[in-house]
Amino acid sequence: MKSSLIRPALALALAAGLAGCGGSDKAEFVVKGTITGIVYPGAVLTTNGMKIAVPPPATPRDTVSFAFPDKLEYGDVYNVQFESFPDNQRCDTPFQTIPNFNDTAGRLAEINITFACQVNAYSIGGTVSGLTADGLVLANGSTGGTVPVAKPAAGVTTPVSYVFAGLVEYDQTYGVTVITQPTGQICTVANAAGVMRAANVSNINVTCVAASN
């Protein structure tokens, strides 16, 4: 009689223990994370059949959070990708030993993905015509760097090409000036200033002539 009462009690205790440990309930995980550096609209993320748009923050380049609407179950594999980048930007994962955008739900206590975006940047440059002496140095504004331009080899009459090493971000202004004139010459710059669009600029042309005495 005593033995027959013990068996149901043990069964009830075991069932209660399984329920307390989440027995038949499946763990669920939200795919979420943060993006830094967004300036423009257009970012769309996808994973596991879900798609969300991530607008830029009120203050450009601030960190913005995202979360997919449907939860994943333990063991589901996710791979968060940009279906489209923000306009005029590219985004990637910051340097990580193990990138966290592609993993298995439940390997970590929570899913927390990080991305960083940068505004696309382009080169500026052009040609220099009539240069017959050394010493010419061009500058892009006060912080955009300088580039020295050497005279062409003897007998060469074609314009000399130049490109600034530093890139200019989309929608930023540039302004090229001569900060050092070549010996005995005066050089002027055409198409010197502008606002960067989505292409390299190669028509900032310089013309040099002999300096008048």
ROGU-57620 format. One record per residue (C-alpha): x negated, y negated, z negated; residue in one letter; chain. Coordinates in steps of 0.05 Angstrom, whole numbers, padded with zeros to 5 digits. Layout:
<recs>
east: X north: Y up: Z resn: a chain: A;
...
</recs>
This chain:
<recs>
east: 00000 north: 00000 up: 00000 resn: m chain: A;
east: -00055 north: -00048 up: -00020 resn: k chain: A;
east: -00094 north: -00031 up: 00044 resn: s chain: A;
east: -00034 north: -00045 up: 00088 resn: s chain: A;
east: -00027 north: -00115 up: 00059 resn: l chain: A;
east: -00101 north: -00132 up: 00069 resn: i chain: A;
east: -00101 north: -00119 up: 00144 resn: r chain: A;
east: -00048 north: -00173 up: 00161 resn: p chain: A;
east: -00083 north: -00222 up: 00115 resn: a chain: A;
east: -00150 north: -00212 up: 00150 resn: l chain: A;
east: -00117 north: -00221 up: 00217 resn: a chain: A;
east: -00086 north: -00286 up: 00195 resn: l chain: A;
east: -00152 north: -00311 up: 00168 resn: a chain: A;
east: -00188 north: -00293 up: 00233 resn: l chain: A;
east: -00135 north: -00329 up: 00274 resn: a chain: A;
east: -00141 north: -00391 up: 00230 resn: a chain: A;
east: -00216 north: -00390 up: 00236 resn: g chain: A;
east: -00214 north: -00386 up: 00312 resn: l chain: A;
east: -00164 north: -00443 up: 00315 resn: a chain: A;
east: -00209 north: -00485 up: 00270 resn: g chain: A;
east: -00268 north: -00472 up: 00316 resn: c chain: A;
east: -00227 north: -00492 up: 00377 resn: g chain: A;
east: -00211 north: -00420 up: 00393 resn: g chain: A;
east: -00167 north: -00423 up: 00454 resn: s chain: A;
east: -00174 north: -00498 up: 00466 resn: d chain: A;
east: -00224 north: -00518 up: 00520 resn: k chain: A;
east: -00272 north: -00575 up: 00506 resn: a chain: A;
east: -00261 north: -00635 up: 00553 resn: e chain: A;
east: -00310 north: -00689 up: 00573 resn: f chain: A;
east: -00302 north: -00759 up: 00602 resn: v chain: A;
east: -00350 north: -00776 up: 00659 resn: v chain: A;
east: -00371 north: -00846 up: 00640 resn: k chain: A;
east: -00431 north: -00892 up: 00641 resn: g chain: A;
east: -00459 north: -00961 up: 00654 resn: t chain: A;
east: -00486 north: -01001 up: 00713 resn: i chain: A;
east: -00533 north: -01060 up: 00707 resn: t chain: A;
east: -00548 north: -01112 up: 00760 resn: g chain: A;
east: -00483 north: -01114 up: 00799 resn: i chain: A;
east: -00474 north: -01182 up: 00831 resn: v chain: A;
east: -00424 north: -01170 up: 00888 resn: y chain: A;
east: -00360 north: -01129 up: 00896 resn: p chain: A;
east: -00355 north: -01064 up: 00936 resn: g chain: A;
east: -00383 north: -01011 up: 00889 resn: a chain: A;
east: -00345 north: -00945 up: 00892 resn: v chain: A;
east: -00365 north: -00883 up: 00852 resn: l chain: A;
east: -00342 north: -00811 up: 00865 resn: t chain: A;
east: -00347 north: -00744 up: 00831 resn: t chain: A;
east: -00304 north: -00681 up: 00825 resn: n chain: A;
east: -00251 north: -00707 up: 00872 resn: g chain: A;
east: -00244 north: -00772 up: 00834 resn: m chain: A;
east: -00259 north: -00842 up: 00860 resn: k chain: A;
east: -00264 north: -00908 up: 00822 resn: i chain: A;
east: -00282 north: -00979 up: 00842 resn: a chain: A;
east: -00330 north: -01016 up: 00796 resn: v chain: A;
east: -00322 north: -01092 up: 00801 resn: p chain: A;
east: -00379 north: -01139 up: 00783 resn: p chain: A;
east: -00380 north: -01166 up: 00712 resn: p chain: A;
east: -00358 north: -01237 up: 00697 resn: a chain: A;
east: -00431 north: -01256 up: 00689 resn: t chain: A;
east: -00471 north: -01228 up: 00748 resn: p chain: A;
east: -00524 north: -01176 up: 00730 resn: r chain: A;
east: -00493 north: -01162 up: 00662 resn: d chain: A;
east: -00480 north: -01089 up: 00644 resn: t chain: A;
east: -00413 north: -01062 up: 00665 resn: v chain: A;
east: -00381 north: -00997 up: 00640 resn: s chain: A;
east: -00342 north: -00945 up: 00680 resn: f chain: A;
east: -00303 north: -00882 up: 00665 resn: a chain: A;
east: -00269 north: -00832 up: 00712 resn: f chain: A;
east: -00195 north: -00820 up: 00696 resn: p chain: A;
east: -00194 north: -00744 up: 00692 resn: d chain: A;
east: -00233 north: -00704 up: 00641 resn: k chain: A;
east: -00278 north: -00645 up: 00658 resn: l chain: A;
east: -00277 north: -00579 up: 00623 resn: e chain: A;
east: -00337 north: -00546 up: 00591 resn: y chain: A;
east: -00382 north: -00518 up: 00646 resn: g chain: A;
east: -00357 north: -00562 up: 00702 resn: d chain: A;
east: -00413 north: -00590 up: 00745 resn: v chain: A;
east: -00410 north: -00665 up: 00762 resn: y chain: A;
east: -00450 north: -00706 up: 00811 resn: n chain: A;
east: -00434 north: -00780 up: 00809 resn: v chain: A;
east: -00451 north: -00815 up: 00874 resn: q chain: A;
east: -00440 north: -00884 up: 00904 resn: f chain: A;
east: -00390 north: -00877 up: 00961 resn: e chain: A;
east: -00407 north: -00949 up: 00975 resn: s chain: A;
east: -00457 north: -00996 up: 00943 resn: f chain: A;
east: -00439 north: -01067 up: 00922 resn: p chain: A;
east: -00442 north: -01114 up: 00981 resn: d chain: A;
east: -00514 north: -01132 up: 00998 resn: n chain: A;
east: -00542 north: -01087 up: 00943 resn: q chain: A;
east: -00570 north: -01018 up: 00930 resn: r chain: A;
east: -00564 north: -00978 up: 00867 resn: c chain: A;
east: -00603 north: -00920 up: 00837 resn: d chain: A;
east: -00617 north: -00886 up: 00771 resn: t chain: A;
east: -00672 north: -00919 up: 00729 resn: p chain: A;
east: -00734 north: -00876 up: 00720 resn: f chain: A;
east: -00714 north: -00816 up: 00678 resn: q chain: A;
east: -00748 north: -00750 up: 00664 resn: t chain: A;
east: -00680 north: -00716 up: 00678 resn: i chain: A;
east: -00632 north: -00759 up: 00720 resn: p chain: A;
east: -00565 north: -00758 up: 00686 resn: n chain: A;
east: -00517 north: -00769 up: 00744 resn: f chain: A;
east: -00517 north: -00695 up: 00762 resn: n chain: A;
east: -00508 north: -00644 up: 00706 resn: d chain: A;
east: -00461 north: -00594 up: 00673 resn: t chain: A;
east: -00406 north: -00617 up: 00625 resn: a chain: A;
east: -00422 north: -00593 up: 00555 resn: g chain: A;
east: -00498 north: -00589 up: 00562 resn: r chain: A;
east: -00499 north: -00653 up: 00521 resn: l chain: A;
east: -00449 north: -00678 up: 00470 resn: a chain: A;
east: -00424 north: -00730 up: 00518 resn: e chain: A;
east: -00433 north: -00753 up: 00590 resn: i chain: A;
east: -00465 north: -00822 up: 00594 resn: n chain: A;
east: -00493 north: -00840 up: 00663 resn: i chain: A;
east: -00537 north: -00900 up: 00677 resn: t chain: A;
east: -00547 north: -00936 up: 00743 resn: f chain: A;
east: -00584 north: -01000 up: 00761 resn: a chain: A;
east: -00570 north: -01044 up: 00822 resn: c chain: A;
east: -00615 north: -01093 up: 00859 resn: q chain: A;
east: -00597 north: -01146 up: 00910 resn: v chain: A;
east: -00624 north: -01130 up: 00979 resn: n chain: A;
east: -00685 north: -01172 up: 00997 resn: a chain: A;
east: -00716 north: -01190 up: 01064 resn: y chain: A;
east: -00781 north: -01217 up: 01091 resn: s chain: A;
east: -00794 north: -01286 up: 01120 resn: i chain: A;
east: -00847 north: -01305 up: 01171 resn: g chain: A;
east: -00859 north: -01330 up: 01241 resn: g chain: A;
east: -00915 north: -01352 up: 01287 resn: t chain: A;
east: -00968 north: -01406 up: 01287 resn: v chain: A;
east: -00985 north: -01439 up: 01354 resn: s chain: A;
east: -01044 north: -01484 up: 01371 resn: g chain: A;
east: -01086 north: -01463 up: 01311 resn: l chain: A;
east: -01160 north: -01475 up: 01326 resn: t chain: A;
east: -01190 north: -01482 up: 01256 resn: a chain: A;
east: -01190 north: -01446 up: 01190 resn: d chain: A;
east: -01158 north: -01468 up: 01125 resn: g chain: A;
east: -01083 north: -01465 up: 01140 resn: l chain: A;
east: -01042 north: -01443 up: 01079 resn: v chain: A;
east: -00966 north: -01438 up: 01078 resn: l chain: A;
east: -00922 north: -01433 up: 01017 resn: a chain: A;
east: -00850 north: -01412 up: 01005 resn: n chain: A;
east: -00824 north: -01463 up: 00956 resn: g chain: A;
east: -00860 north: -01468 up: 00889 resn: s chain: A;
east: -00851 north: -01395 up: 00867 resn: t chain: A;
east: -00845 north: -01355 up: 00931 resn: g chain: A;
east: -00919 north: -01344 up: 00943 resn: g chain: A;
east: -00969 north: -01367 up: 00994 resn: t chain: A;
east: -00999 north: -01339 up: 01057 resn: v chain: A;
east: -01065 north: -01361 up: 01089 resn: p chain: A;
east: -01067 north: -01360 up: 01165 resn: v chain: A;
east: -01133 north: -01351 up: 01200 resn: a chain: A;
east: -01148 north: -01380 up: 01268 resn: k chain: A;
east: -01145 north: -01330 up: 01326 resn: p chain: A;
east: -01208 north: -01301 up: 01357 resn: a chain: A;
east: -01244 north: -01342 up: 01409 resn: a chain: A;
east: -01207 north: -01342 up: 01475 resn: g chain: A;
east: -01141 north: -01319 up: 01445 resn: v chain: A;
east: -01085 north: -01368 up: 01460 resn: t chain: A;
east: -01024 north: -01328 up: 01438 resn: t chain: A;
east: -00990 north: -01350 up: 01374 resn: p chain: A;
east: -01012 north: -01319 up: 01309 resn: v chain: A;
east: -00960 north: -01281 up: 01270 resn: s chain: A;
east: -00952 north: -01286 up: 01194 resn: y chain: A;
east: -00906 north: -01255 up: 01141 resn: v chain: A;
east: -00901 north: -01272 up: 01068 resn: f chain: A;
east: -00915 north: -01215 up: 01021 resn: a chain: A;
east: -00858 north: -01233 up: 00974 resn: g chain: A;
east: -00786 north: -01218 up: 00995 resn: l chain: A;
east: -00726 north: -01264 up: 00988 resn: v chain: A;
east: -00661 north: -01237 up: 00960 resn: e chain: A;
east: -00596 north: -01243 up: 00998 resn: y chain: A;
east: -00562 north: -01311 up: 00989 resn: d chain: A;
east: -00624 north: -01343 up: 00960 resn: q chain: A;
east: -00656 north: -01404 up: 00992 resn: t chain: A;
east: -00725 north: -01407 up: 01021 resn: y chain: A;
east: -00767 north: -01466 up: 01044 resn: g chain: A;
east: -00835 north: -01459 up: 01079 resn: v chain: A;
east: -00884 north: -01517 up: 01076 resn: t chain: A;
east: -00957 north: -01529 up: 01094 resn: v chain: A;
east: -00996 north: -01537 up: 01029 resn: i chain: A;
east: -01065 north: -01538 up: 01061 resn: t chain: A;
east: -01077 north: -01564 up: 01132 resn: q chain: A;
east: -01130 north: -01531 up: 01175 resn: p chain: A;
east: -01194 north: -01571 up: 01185 resn: t chain: A;
east: -01183 north: -01628 up: 01235 resn: g chain: A;
east: -01111 north: -01608 up: 01250 resn: q chain: A;
east: -01040 north: -01625 up: 01229 resn: i chain: A;
east: -00988 north: -01569 up: 01228 resn: c chain: A;
east: -00912 north: -01577 up: 01224 resn: t chain: A;
east: -00860 north: -01524 up: 01209 resn: v chain: A;
east: -00796 north: -01511 up: 01249 resn: a chain: A;
east: -00736 north: -01475 up: 01218 resn: n chain: A;
east: -00771 north: -01485 up: 01151 resn: a chain: A;
east: -00712 north: -01477 up: 01104 resn: a chain: A;
east: -00650 north: -01434 up: 01100 resn: g chain: A;
east: -00607 north: -01386 up: 01060 resn: v chain: A;
east: -00625 north: -01313 up: 01066 resn: m chain: A;
east: -00575 north: -01269 up: 01102 resn: r chain: A;
east: -00577 north: -01194 up: 01114 resn: a chain: A;
east: -00637 north: -01192 up: 01160 resn: a chain: A;
east: -00711 north: -01209 up: 01162 resn: n chain: A;
east: -00727 north: -01281 up: 01183 resn: v chain: A;
east: -00781 north: -01286 up: 01236 resn: s chain: A;
east: -00770 north: -01354 up: 01268 resn: n chain: A;
east: -00804 north: -01400 up: 01217 resn: i chain: A;
east: -00853 north: -01425 up: 01270 resn: n chain: A;
east: -00912 north: -01471 up: 01258 resn: v chain: A;
east: -00944 north: -01516 up: 01310 resn: t chain: A;
east: -01014 north: -01545 up: 01300 resn: c chain: A;
east: -01045 north: -01603 up: 01337 resn: v chain: A;
east: -01109 north: -01642 up: 01330 resn: a chain: A;
east: -01106 north: -01694 up: 01275 resn: a chain: A;
east: -01110 north: -01765 up: 01300 resn: s chain: A;
east: -01168 north: -01806 up: 01275 resn: n chain: A;
</recs>
